[in-house]
Amino acid sequence: MTALGVLAAMAIAAPAADAATAKRGTFGKLPDGRTVDSVLLTNARGVSANIIAYGASIQSLVMPDRAGKKADIALGHDTIGDYLKFPNFIGATVGRFANRIDGGRFKLGGREYQTPLNDGTNSLHGGSAGFDKVLWQVVSVKNGPTASVTLRYVSPDGDQGYPGALTVDATYALDEANNLTIEYTATTDKTTIVNISNHAYWNLSGEGSSNGAMGHIVTIPAKTYTPVDETLIPTGEFRPVTGTVFDFNKPRAIGDRVRDARDKQIVYGRGYDHNWVIGSKVTTSQHLMARVSDPVSGRSYELWSNQPGLQFYSGNFLNGTFAGKAKKIYREGDAIVMEPQIFPDAINQKGFPEARLEPGQTYRNVMTYKLSSGAAAARR
């Protein structure tokens, strides 16, 4: 190739100055010596997301506030050792079945399957060794205009009691419009159940801020939610939100009613840990799931997905026993989780969206965080 040809090839390969970039790195090693890869996605507007291969997790998400000051708004750890020591699904991909399964049991084709009980009498987020606790493989890294990383994990037949070998891809993509998109796809060689989501904890004031997330303003466009029993398993009812502490159709601060013990559902969840009904089935296109804003910093996001349910969790079990990246103790209410997904325990509940995945089908959960710094509002 001529020198001119080499320069032309380099020009094609190099991202534009205003294009998002993806930079590979490492995030330490596991005790068995395996390297934990990382990929830093960065755009020209000051937003960056660090993705690590352990749990296919969001390790950090840095963005400016209305004054241009940057902060990391995602809870997390700065060493792989702390992720192993404090396994709390922080930032992780959760599956094979996100949320809870009653007694860890379900039936397919007349056969009963048993998954590990890691949440009292129930199975939570795939079991004791779910997708959050495995090392994923980085299979693709791409630069702008949208920067992305795709990670893959092949869950063998019988893994955590689930049937079928499941091949899962997790793609994180950041563009110049400040959209962070997470897409999960999965295929199987046997009939199985699948429900994969992301368990990022958000504090829009900053993960090390003394301002918890209870002052965040939330909107959820849902007419009903699915109430739970004492073990947080849905009762099967679709209960209207109107006139209850679960009504977020108009913007409300989380802290206004998160401790309202007059509603037994709040007592069961120690706050919000419930599924809001956005639709009746998985759709091909995305729809609005929630809006979240922080009056202190001006940061906000809209969450869009193709999923029918939104699990809104108000950080009720952050118990002050560990610290995060800013060396501040994480306490109850310091962050919130918004998980687009199929409904909890869907495989055991009549009238809930379909959780089965057959050979030849492709499971897909795509969610987009439309991030905003509030800078435009501040200039008006």
C-alpha positions as CSV (number, residue, x, y, z in Angstrom):
1,M,0.0,0.0,0.0
2,T,1.3,3.5,-0.8
3,A,1.9,6.1,1.8
4,L,-1.2,8.0,0.5
5,G,-3.2,4.8,0.8
6,V,-2.1,4.3,4.4
7,L,-3.1,7.8,5.4
8,A,-6.5,7.4,3.7
9,A,-7.1,4.1,5.6
10,M,-6.1,5.8,8.9
11,A,-8.5,8.6,8.2
12,I,-11.3,6.1,7.6
13,A,-10.5,4.2,10.8
14,A,-10.0,7.1,13.1
15,P,-13.2,8.5,14.8
16,A,-14.1,12.1,14.0
17,A,-13.2,14.7,16.6
18,D,-16.8,15.1,17.7
19,A,-17.6,11.3,17.6
20,A,-18.0,9.1,20.6
21,T,-15.0,6.8,21.3
22,A,-14.5,3.4,22.9
23,K,-11.2,2.7,24.7
24,R,-10.3,-0.8,25.9
25,G,-8.6,-1.3,29.3
26,T,-8.4,-3.7,32.2
27,F,-10.1,-3.6,35.6
28,G,-7.9,-6.0,37.5
29,K,-7.9,-9.8,37.7
30,L,-10.1,-12.4,39.4
31,P,-8.6,-14.7,42.0
32,D,-8.1,-17.4,39.4
33,G,-6.0,-15.1,37.3
34,R,-8.5,-14.2,34.6
35,T,-8.3,-10.6,33.4
36,V,-11.4,-8.4,33.8
37,D,-11.6,-6.3,30.6
38,S,-13.1,-2.8,30.6
39,V,-14.3,-0.4,27.9
40,L,-14.7,3.3,28.4
41,L,-17.3,4.9,26.2
42,T,-16.9,8.7,25.9
43,N,-18.6,11.4,23.9
44,A,-17.7,15.1,23.2
45,R,-20.4,16.4,25.6
46,G,-18.6,15.3,28.7
47,V,-20.5,12.0,29.2
48,S,-18.6,8.7,29.8
49,A,-19.6,5.2,30.8
50,N,-17.1,2.6,32.0
51,I,-18.3,-1.0,31.3
52,I,-16.5,-3.9,33.0
53,A,-16.7,-7.5,31.9
54,Y,-17.4,-8.8,35.4
55,G,-21.2,-9.0,35.4
56,A,-21.3,-7.0,32.1
57,S,-21.6,-4.0,34.5
58,I,-21.8,-0.3,34.4
59,Q,-18.9,0.6,36.7
60,S,-19.3,4.4,36.3
61,L,-21.3,7.0,34.4
62,V,-19.9,10.5,34.5
63,M,-21.8,13.5,33.3
64,P,-21.9,17.3,33.9
65,D,-24.6,19.1,35.9
66,R,-26.3,22.3,34.9
67,A,-23.2,24.3,35.7
68,G,-20.9,21.9,33.8
69,K,-19.5,20.2,36.8
70,K,-18.9,16.5,36.2
71,A,-19.8,13.8,38.7
72,D,-20.1,10.0,38.6
73,I,-23.8,9.2,39.1
74,A,-23.7,5.4,39.1
75,L,-22.9,3.5,42.3
76,G,-20.0,1.1,42.1
77,H,-16.6,0.1,43.2
78,D,-13.1,1.0,42.0
79,T,-11.5,-2.5,42.4
80,I,-12.6,-5.9,41.3
81,G,-12.0,-7.1,44.8
82,D,-14.8,-5.0,46.2
83,Y,-17.2,-6.3,43.6
84,L,-16.4,-9.8,44.8
85,K,-16.6,-8.9,48.5
86,F,-19.8,-6.9,48.3
87,P,-22.1,-8.6,45.7
88,N,-25.2,-6.4,45.6
89,F,-26.0,-6.5,41.8
90,I,-24.5,-3.0,41.6
91,G,-24.5,-1.9,37.9
92,A,-24.7,-5.5,36.8
93,T,-26.6,-7.4,34.1
94,V,-29.1,-9.6,36.0
95,G,-30.5,-13.0,34.7
96,R,-31.2,-15.5,33.5
97,F,-34.4,-14.4,35.2
98,A,-34.3,-10.9,36.6
99,N,-36.4,-10.3,39.7
100,R,-38.0,-13.0,41.8
101,I,-39.4,-16.5,41.2
102,D,-41.7,-18.0,43.8
103,G,-39.8,-20.8,45.6
104,G,-37.3,-20.8,42.8
105,R,-39.6,-23.2,41.0
106,F,-41.3,-23.2,37.6
107,K,-42.6,-25.8,35.1
108,L,-41.9,-26.2,31.4
109,G,-43.3,-29.0,29.3
110,G,-44.6,-30.8,32.3
111,R,-41.2,-30.8,34.0
112,E,-40.5,-28.9,37.2
113,Y,-37.2,-26.9,37.5
114,Q,-35.6,-25.7,40.7
115,T,-33.3,-22.7,40.9
116,P,-31.2,-21.6,43.9
117,L,-33.0,-19.8,46.8
118,N,-30.9,-16.7,47.4
119,D,-33.7,-14.3,48.6
120,G,-35.3,-16.0,51.5
121,T,-37.7,-18.6,50.1
122,N,-37.3,-17.2,46.6
123,S,-34.8,-17.0,43.7
124,L,-33.7,-13.5,42.8
125,H,-31.9,-12.3,39.7
126,G,-31.0,-15.8,38.4
127,G,-29.8,-17.4,41.6
128,S,-26.7,-17.4,43.7
129,A,-24.4,-17.4,40.7
130,G,-26.4,-15.4,38.1
131,F,-25.1,-13.3,35.2
132,D,-23.9,-10.6,37.7
133,K,-21.3,-12.9,39.1
134,V,-19.7,-14.3,35.9
135,L,-16.9,-13.0,33.6
136,W,-18.3,-12.0,30.2
137,Q,-16.2,-11.9,27.0
138,V,-15.7,-8.6,25.1
139,V,-16.6,-9.6,21.5
140,S,-16.9,-6.2,19.8
141,V,-15.7,-2.6,20.4
142,K,-16.7,0.2,18.0
143,N,-16.0,3.9,17.8
144,G,-18.4,6.7,16.8
145,P,-20.6,8.3,15.8
146,T,-22.0,5.9,18.3
147,A,-19.4,4.2,20.5
148,S,-20.3,0.7,21.7
149,V,-19.1,-2.5,23.3
150,T,-20.7,-5.9,23.1
151,L,-20.1,-8.6,25.7
152,R,-21.1,-12.2,25.5
153,Y,-21.8,-15.0,28.0
154,V,-22.8,-18.5,27.2
155,S,-24.8,-20.0,30.0
156,P,-24.7,-23.8,29.8
157,D,-27.6,-26.1,29.9
158,G,-28.6,-26.6,33.6
159,D,-26.8,-23.5,34.8
160,Q,-28.5,-22.4,38.1
161,G,-31.1,-25.0,37.3
162,Y,-32.3,-23.4,34.1
163,P,-32.8,-25.6,31.0
164,G,-31.0,-25.0,27.7
165,A,-27.7,-23.5,26.7
166,L,-28.3,-19.7,26.5
167,T,-26.1,-17.4,24.4
168,V,-26.5,-13.8,25.7
169,D,-25.1,-10.6,24.2
170,A,-25.0,-7.3,26.1
171,T,-24.4,-4.2,24.1
172,Y,-23.7,-0.8,25.6
173,A,-23.8,2.2,23.2
174,L,-23.2,5.9,23.8
175,D,-23.9,8.6,21.2
176,E,-23.4,12.4,20.9
177,A,-27.0,13.1,21.9
178,N,-26.2,11.7,25.4
179,N,-28.2,8.5,24.8
180,L,-26.9,5.5,26.7
181,T,-28.5,2.4,25.2
182,I,-28.3,-1.1,26.6
183,E,-29.5,-4.0,24.5
184,Y,-29.7,-7.6,25.6
185,T,-30.3,-10.4,23.2
186,A,-30.4,-14.2,23.9
187,T,-30.9,-17.4,22.0
188,T,-31.4,-20.9,23.3
189,D,-31.2,-24.6,22.2
190,K,-34.0,-25.7,24.5
191,T,-37.2,-24.2,25.7
192,T,-36.3,-22.0,28.7
193,I,-37.3,-18.8,30.4
194,V,-35.5,-15.5,30.0
195,N,-35.8,-12.1,31.7
196,I,-32.6,-10.0,31.5
197,S,-32.2,-6.4,32.8
198,N,-29.7,-4.0,34.1
199,H,-29.4,-3.2,37.8
200,A,-27.6,0.2,37.8
201,Y,-28.0,2.2,41.0
202,W,-28.5,6.0,40.2
203,N,-27.9,9.0,42.3
204,L,-28.1,12.0,39.9
205,S,-26.4,14.3,42.5
206,G,-23.3,12.0,42.4
207,E,-22.6,8.6,43.9
208,G,-20.5,10.2,46.6
209,S,-23.0,13.0,47.3
210,S,-24.5,13.5,50.7
211,N,-27.8,14.2,48.9
212,G,-29.5,10.8,48.6
213,A,-31.9,9.9,45.8
214,M,-35.1,10.5,47.8
215,G,-35.3,14.0,46.5
216,H,-35.3,12.9,42.9
217,I,-38.5,13.6,41.0
218,V,-40.0,10.6,39.3
219,T,-42.7,10.2,36.7
220,I,-44.0,6.7,35.7
221,P,-46.8,6.5,33.1
222,A,-48.6,3.5,34.5
223,K,-52.2,3.0,35.5
224,T,-51.6,-0.2,37.5
225,Y,-48.9,-2.0,39.4
226,T,-48.6,-5.6,40.7
227,P,-48.9,-5.8,44.5
228,V,-46.8,-8.4,46.4
229,D,-47.0,-10.7,49.4
230,E,-44.7,-10.6,52.4
231,T,-41.9,-12.3,50.4
232,L,-42.3,-9.8,47.5
233,I,-43.9,-12.3,45.1
234,P,-46.7,-10.8,43.0
235,T,-50.2,-11.8,44.2
236,G,-51.5,-11.9,40.6
237,E,-53.6,-8.8,41.0
238,F,-53.4,-5.7,38.8
239,R,-54.1,-2.8,41.3
240,P,-54.8,0.8,40.1
241,V,-52.3,3.3,41.2
242,T,-54.8,6.2,41.5
243,G,-55.1,7.5,45.0
244,T,-52.2,5.4,46.3
245,V,-48.5,6.0,47.1
246,F,-47.7,4.2,43.8
247,D,-49.2,7.0,41.6
248,F,-46.3,8.7,39.7
249,N,-48.3,9.7,36.7
250,K,-47.6,13.3,37.9
251,P,-44.1,14.1,38.9
252,R,-43.5,13.3,42.6
253,A,-40.4,13.3,44.9
254,I,-39.6,9.7,45.9
255,G,-39.2,10.7,49.5
256,D,-42.7,12.1,49.8
257,R,-44.3,8.7,50.3
258,V,-41.6,6.1,50.3
259,R,-42.0,5.5,54.1
260,D,-45.7,5.7,54.2
261,A,-46.5,2.6,56.3
262,R,-50.2,3.1,56.0
263,D,-49.9,1.2,52.8
264,K,-48.9,-2.4,53.6
265,Q,-47.1,-2.7,50.3
266,I,-44.6,-0.1,51.5
267,V,-44.1,-2.2,54.6
268,Y,-43.5,-5.4,52.6
269,G,-40.9,-3.7,50.3
270,R,-39.3,-1.4,53.0
271,G,-40.1,1.2,50.4
272,Y,-40.6,0.8,46.7
273,D,-39.6,-2.6,45.3
274,H,-42.5,-3.2,42.9
275,N,-43.4,-3.7,39.3
276,W,-45.3,-0.9,37.5
277,V,-47.4,-2.1,34.5
278,I,-46.4,-0.1,31.4
279,G,-47.8,-2.6,28.9
280,S,-49.1,-6.1,28.4
281,K,-46.3,-7.6,26.3
282,V,-42.8,-7.0,24.8
283,T,-43.0,-4.6,21.8
284,T,-40.8,-4.1,18.8
285,S,-40.4,-0.4,19.5
286,Q,-39.5,1.5,22.6
287,H,-41.9,3.4,24.8
288,L,-41.4,5.7,27.8
289,M,-40.9,3.9,31.1
290,A,-40.0,6.7,33.5
291,R,-38.6,10.2,33.9
292,V,-36.2,11.0,36.7
293,S,-34.8,14.4,37.6
294,D,-32.6,15.8,40.4
295,P,-33.5,19.4,41.4
296,V,-30.1,19.8,43.1
297,S,-27.8,19.2,40.1
298,G,-30.2,19.6,37.2
299,R,-29.3,16.2,35.9
300,S,-32.1,14.0,34.6
301,Y,-33.0,11.1,32.3
302,E,-35.8,9.6,30.4
303,L,-35.9,5.8,30.3
304,W,-37.3,4.1,27.3
305,S,-37.6,0.4,26.6
306,N,-39.6,-2.3,24.7
307,Q,-40.5,-4.1,27.9
308,P,-44.0,-4.2,29.6
309,G,-42.9,-3.8,33.2
310,L,-40.7,-1.4,35.2
311,Q,-39.3,-2.6,38.5
312,F,-38.7,0.6,40.6
313,Y,-36.5,-0.1,43.6
314,S,-35.7,2.7,46.0
315,G,-32.5,1.3,47.4
316,N,-34.1,-0.1,50.5
317,F,-31.5,-2.8,51.3
318,L,-28.4,-0.6,51.0
319,N,-27.5,-1.1,54.6
320,G,-24.4,1.0,55.3
321,T,-22.0,-2.0,55.4
322,F,-19.8,-1.0,52.4
323,A,-18.5,2.1,50.7
324,G,-18.3,3.0,47.0
325,K,-15.8,4.8,44.7
326,A,-15.9,8.1,46.6
327,K,-15.2,6.2,49.9
328,K,-18.7,7.2,51.2
329,I,-20.9,4.6,52.9
330,Y,-23.9,3.6,50.8
331,R,-27.1,3.8,52.9
332,E,-30.7,3.1,52.4
333,G,-32.2,5.5,49.9
334,D,-28.9,6.7,48.6
335,A,-29.7,5.5,45.0
336,I,-32.6,4.1,43.0
337,V,-32.8,1.3,40.4
338,M,-35.1,1.3,37.4
339,E,-35.3,-2.1,35.7
340,P,-37.3,-2.6,32.4
341,Q,-38.3,-6.2,32.3
342,I,-41.0,-8.8,32.1
343,F,-43.1,-9.0,35.3
344,P,-41.7,-10.8,38.4
345,D,-42.5,-14.5,38.7
346,A,-44.2,-14.3,35.2
347,I,-43.7,-18.0,34.5
348,N,-45.9,-18.9,37.5
349,Q,-48.6,-16.2,37.0
350,K,-51.7,-16.3,34.8
351,G,-52.2,-13.1,32.8
352,F,-48.6,-12.0,33.0
353,P,-46.4,-11.5,29.9
354,E,-44.8,-14.5,28.3
355,A,-41.4,-15.5,29.7
356,R,-40.7,-18.5,27.6
357,L,-38.0,-18.5,24.9
358,E,-38.0,-21.3,22.3
359,P,-35.2,-22.4,20.0
360,G,-35.2,-20.3,16.9
361,Q,-36.5,-17.2,18.7
362,T,-34.4,-14.2,19.9
363,Y,-35.1,-12.6,23.3
364,R,-34.5,-8.8,23.2
365,N,-34.6,-6.1,25.9
366,V,-33.5,-2.7,24.7
367,M,-33.4,0.2,27.0
368,T,-32.2,3.8,26.5
369,Y,-31.3,6.4,29.1
370,K,-31.8,9.8,27.5
371,L,-29.5,11.8,29.7
372,S,-29.7,15.6,30.2
373,S,-27.5,17.9,32.2
374,G,-30.2,20.6,32.7
375,A,-27.8,23.2,31.2
376,A,-30.3,24.4,28.6
377,A,-32.9,25.0,31.3
378,A,-30.4,26.9,33.4
379,R,-29.6,29.3,30.6
380,R,-33.3,30.2,30.0
